Amino acid sequence: RHACEDSFAPFLKTGAPFVVLNDWKELPEVLESLISNPEELMKRQESLLQWNKRFWIETTSRFECLVLERHFGKDNPHIPETLGCSSKWKASALTLRKSETINSETAIQEQTEENEKDSPLQVDETETVPTALGKPETADVSIDANTPVNHNPSTTPLITGCGRSGTLSLASYLKSVGIPAIHEGMKEGAVSVSWLYAAPDSKYLSKYPFEPVSSAKYRKEKQKLLRPGESLFGPVVHLVRHPLKVISSTRRCFCGRGMRTFELGRKSDLRSWKFVAKHIPSIAYGATAMRLDSVERSALYWLHWNKLIMKNFPGAVVLQLETITGPKLVTALNLKGKNTTELPDEIRSAAFHTSPLKEKKKLPDVTWSQLRSVSASLAEAIFNLAQHFGYEKSKTLDEVSISRR
């Protein structure tokens, strides 16, 4: 052990957003977890920049105050008032001088208590989650630091749907209002938001694509607690988006950036379709795979992935991306506490996961007429399910095919 093992304690005490390793062997897993979630990585980078700026401004001020007060004496008029050399700076300076003797356990405990302000959630056992499509009743929501994430410790709240349906936007919203959430993963005290978890895990599938290693480990531990016939997830929100939008988007690229121009996009697209093909036999993969920009492949995906969710989570609350609001989402997750009227309605789109304009020009949005030309029966099945989800109401496939050519 190195003699300076407590050297980071003063930094951690300030809330520094550092990634701390207990052992260098943890590095590969931590790196994989960070790289697999670009949105979280960008937020961490922004947080680090803000902390760095704040830290050095305060450190410089403390140092200047200490030097000036030693030279001129306390409360001397020569010390500029703009430096704000108040008692808090004097105390900070003293702390800085004594940093070598800071007890690391105390510092870490204080930091842990600060982090625990992101408290876990509690699901209300007394309320029944309505299953009306996109129209749950208003209820209460709460964040209680003294209660578990769920009334059943073996289940986890889940938001799932087709990929490219806005799951990242929903995860970002939840976190913005103080509700812990993780995109494409699982962790203690958080809502899981992932299209991947729509597919049941099997024994051979030790890790979902894009799932952090830590999430896979946590998921397996949770699965051990399940009773016979019990689902890993609950309550479940089935997020739906208009089929033509999902088909158009996944056709361009089944990846976060919405384009295959970059290597990361190509690899993510490949991993996504490979995973889908394991669960939807009608989508070929490998030597006989459909074209990358195949309308049929994306259409089959929207139809069968939504059916898969309906089969695996028959009690899920269905919400449309186009009409969803913050209170609706939180109500559907069946959380209790403060009134949902206090929550902002708008769920902003995650710009990072939006298809670039040049890709939309290259591959414009698919139309009903185009979909019918690929397969009339497939278009009919998709249209019927879309109506079940509340889209294209009081219309026929013939009508929308003509009006949107």
Secondary structure, DSSP 8 states (H G I E B T S, - for coil): --TTTTTTHHHHHTT------SSGGGHHHHHHHHHT-HHHHHHHHHHHHHHHHHHHHHHHHHHHHHHHHHHH-TT-TTS-GGG---HHHHHHHHHHHTGGG--HHHHHHHHHHHHTTS--B-B-TTS----STT-----EE-B-TTS-SSSSTT-EEEEEESTTSSHHHHHHHHHHTT--EEETS--TTSEEE-SGGGS---TT--S-TT--HHHHHHHHHHHTT--TT--SEEEEEEEE--HHHHHHHHHH-SSTTS-SSSHHHHHHHHHHHHHHHHH-TTS--STT---TT-HHHHHHHHHHHHHHHHHH-TT-EEEETTT--HHHHHHHTTB-SEEGGGS-S-----GGGS--HHHHHHS----HHHHHHH-HHHHHHHHHHHHHTT-STT--HHHHHHHT-
